[in-house]
Amino acid sequence: MKSSRFWTVILLLTATAVVLHSRGDKDYIPYRQALSNMPQTIGGWTSRDQPMDAETLAVLGEGDFLNRVYMATPTLSQPVANRPGARSNVLPVGLFIGYFPTQRTGQSIHSPQHCLPGAGWTFESSRYTDLRDVNGKTYKVGEYVISNGETRQFVIYWYQAHGRSIANEYKAKLYMVADAIRTNRTDGSLVRVITPVFSSEPVDHARDRAVLFASQMAPFLPQFIPD
């Protein structure tokens, strides 16, 4: 017997297809900067790009993608290194952003809830919470601890579209349908921040690192993900 989650997804996809078909075959796509223009240095974090292979890009589909690793400098460690064992000055934070200009033709944002288990990752914990950036703006995000064998990671991700942050993928689909009707826009994005949880540190230290970086990165998003 299929789960209620399965039928919810089917219902949302069917509703989306009907609505988008009724609206015609072309979305309104506002101007935005390419994700490659995201600053290489953010609040003392310096970065290097991580190329994605052809297979990954084929799975993601048509869009604009950023995949980087940011490293903190020693001076940045003080806000989160005030407890024994914190090592944020030497550990990386990965940033992935996928922007999809249209989801009209069956293209849709791939949820980490589906992709990560397929790659061998298990969700140890999950919750929805608020993330406040350095300017005081609040984002609705999901926080997760995932593991694959002895490797653990702390993950923050959310869906960003039309000035709205959404932690839940089903709500993101519903908002997309509503915006397709109201504004003829189906563009949207996934923002993911991820950092390793090393055996020598508590999960809270990895969370501090991810939250600190995300709070400094988030104010740049409107340049690349239009409101």
C-alpha positions in Angstrom: 0.0 0.0 0.0 1.3 3.4 -0.9 2.0 5.8 2.0 0.1 9.1 2.5 3.4 10.9 1.7 3.4 9.3 -1.7 -0.1 10.3 -2.5 0.5 13.8 -1.2 3.4 14.2 -3.7 1.3 12.8 -6.5 -1.5 15.2 -5.7 0.8 18.2 -5.6 2.5 17.2 -8.9 -0.8 16.7 -10.6 -2.2 20.0 -9.4 1.0 21.7 -10.4 0.9 20.3 -13.9 -2.8 21.3 -14.4 -2.2 24.8 -13.2 0.9 25.4 -15.2 -0.7 24.0 -18.3 -3.6 26.4 -17.9 -1.3 29.3 -17.6 0.4 28.8 -20.9 3.9 27.7 -21.8 6.1 30.5 -20.6 6.9 31.9 -17.2 7.8 35.4 -16.2 11.5 35.2 -15.1 12.8 38.3 -13.4 16.4 39.6 -13.7 19.0 38.3 -11.4 22.7 37.9 -11.1 24.4 34.6 -11.8 25.2 32.5 -8.7 28.9 32.5 -9.8 28.9 36.2 -8.6 28.3 35.1 -5.0 31.2 36.7 -3.0 34.2 34.4 -2.7 34.8 35.9 0.8 31.9 36.2 3.2 32.5 37.7 6.7 36.1 36.3 6.9 35.2 33.0 5.2 37.2 32.3 2.1 36.2 29.8 -0.5 37.0 27.5 -3.4 34.5 26.2 -6.0 33.7 22.5 -6.2 33.0 21.4 -9.8 30.0 19.1 -10.3 30.2 16.2 -12.7 28.0 15.7 -15.7 25.9 13.0 -14.1 25.0 15.3 -11.2 24.2 18.2 -13.5 22.0 15.9 -15.6 20.0 14.9 -12.5 19.6 18.5 -11.4 18.3 19.6 -14.8 18.3 23.1 -16.2 19.2 25.8 -13.7 22.0 27.8 -12.2 24.1 26.1 -9.5 26.7 27.1 -7.0 28.8 24.5 -5.1 31.5 25.9 -2.9 33.5 25.2 0.3 34.1 28.1 2.6 36.9 28.1 5.2 36.9 30.3 8.3 40.0 32.3 9.3 41.3 32.1 12.9 39.9 35.6 13.8 36.4 34.4 12.8 36.5 31.5 15.3 35.9 33.7 18.4 32.1 34.0 18.3 31.7 30.2 18.4 35.0 29.1 19.9 34.2 30.2 23.4 33.7 26.6 24.6 36.4 23.9 25.0 36.9 21.9 21.8 35.4 24.4 19.3 37.4 24.3 16.1 35.4 26.5 13.6 38.6 28.2 12.5 39.9 25.1 10.8 36.8 23.3 9.6 34.9 23.8 6.3 31.4 24.8 5.5 29.9 23.7 2.2 27.4 25.9 0.3 25.1 24.6 -2.4 22.5 26.8 -4.1 20.4 25.6 -7.0 18.2 28.1 -8.8 15.6 26.9 -11.2 14.2 29.7 -13.5 11.1 27.6 -14.3 9.4 24.5 -12.9 6.8 24.4 -15.6 8.0 21.6 -17.8 8.2 18.9 -15.1 11.5 20.3 -13.8 11.4 20.6 -10.0 13.7 21.1 -7.1 15.2 17.9 -5.8 14.6 17.6 -2.0 17.6 16.4 0.1 15.1 14.3 1.9 15.0 12.1 -1.2 18.5 12.6 -2.6 20.6 12.0 0.5 19.1 8.6 1.4 19.7 7.5 -2.1 23.3 8.4 -1.7 23.6 6.3 1.5 22.9 9.0 4.1 20.6 8.4 7.1 18.8 11.2 8.9 19.6 11.0 12.6 17.6 14.1 13.6 15.6 16.8 12.0 13.6 19.9 13.0 12.3 23.1 11.6 13.5 26.3 13.2 14.2 30.0 12.5 17.6 31.4 11.3 18.3 35.0 11.9 20.8 36.7 9.6 23.2 39.4 10.6 20.7 42.1 9.4 18.0 40.7 11.6 15.9 39.0 8.9 14.4 35.6 9.8 14.5 32.6 7.6 12.4 29.4 8.0 14.9 26.5 7.7 15.3 22.9 8.5 18.2 21.6 10.6 19.4 18.0 10.2 22.1 15.6 11.4 22.9 13.0 8.8 25.3 10.0 8.9 26.9 7.6 6.5 28.8 4.9 8.3 31.1 6.8 10.7 30.8 10.1 8.8 28.4 12.7 10.2 27.3 16.0 8.9 25.2 18.9 10.1 22.9 20.4 7.5 20.8 23.5 7.2 18.6 23.8 4.1 15.5 25.7 3.0 13.6 26.6 -0.1 13.8 30.3 -1.2 11.5 31.9 -3.7 9.8 35.2 -4.3 11.1 36.7 -1.0 9.8 33.7 1.0 11.9 31.1 2.9 10.2 27.7 3.4 11.6 24.7 5.4 9.0 22.2 4.2 9.1 20.9 0.6 5.3 20.4 0.4 4.6 24.0 1.5 7.2 25.1 -1.1 5.2 23.2 -3.8 1.9 24.7 -2.7 3.4 28.2 -2.7 4.8 27.6 -6.2 1.3 26.6 -7.5 -0.2 29.7 -5.9 2.5 32.0 -7.3 2.1 30.4 -10.8 -1.6 31.5 -10.7 -1.0 34.9 -9.3 2.2 36.1 -10.9 3.0 33.5 -13.6 6.3 32.7 -11.8 7.5 29.2 -10.9 11.2 30.0 -10.3 12.7 28.9 -7.0 15.8 27.7 -5.3 17.2 25.4 -2.7 19.9 26.7 -0.3 22.0 24.2 1.6 24.7 24.7 4.2 26.6 21.7 5.4 29.6 21.0 7.6 31.2 17.9 9.0 30.7 16.8 12.6 34.1 15.5 13.6 34.4 12.8 16.3 36.4 15.2 18.4 33.6 17.8 18.6 30.0 18.0 19.9 27.2 18.4 17.4 26.5 21.8 18.9 29.8 23.1 17.7 29.1 22.0 14.1 25.7 23.6 14.4 27.3 26.9 15.6 29.6 26.9 12.6 26.8 26.3 10.1 24.5 28.9 11.7 27.3 31.5 11.8 28.1 31.1 8.2 24.5 30.9 7.0 23.6 34.1 9.0 26.5 36.0 7.2 25.7 34.5 3.8 21.9 34.9 3.7 21.8 38.7 3.1 23.4 38.2 -0.3 20.7 35.9 -1.5 18.3 38.5 -3.0 20.9 39.4 -5.6 20.7 35.8 -7.0 17.2 34.6 -6.0 14.8 37.3 -7.0 12.0 38.4 -4.6 
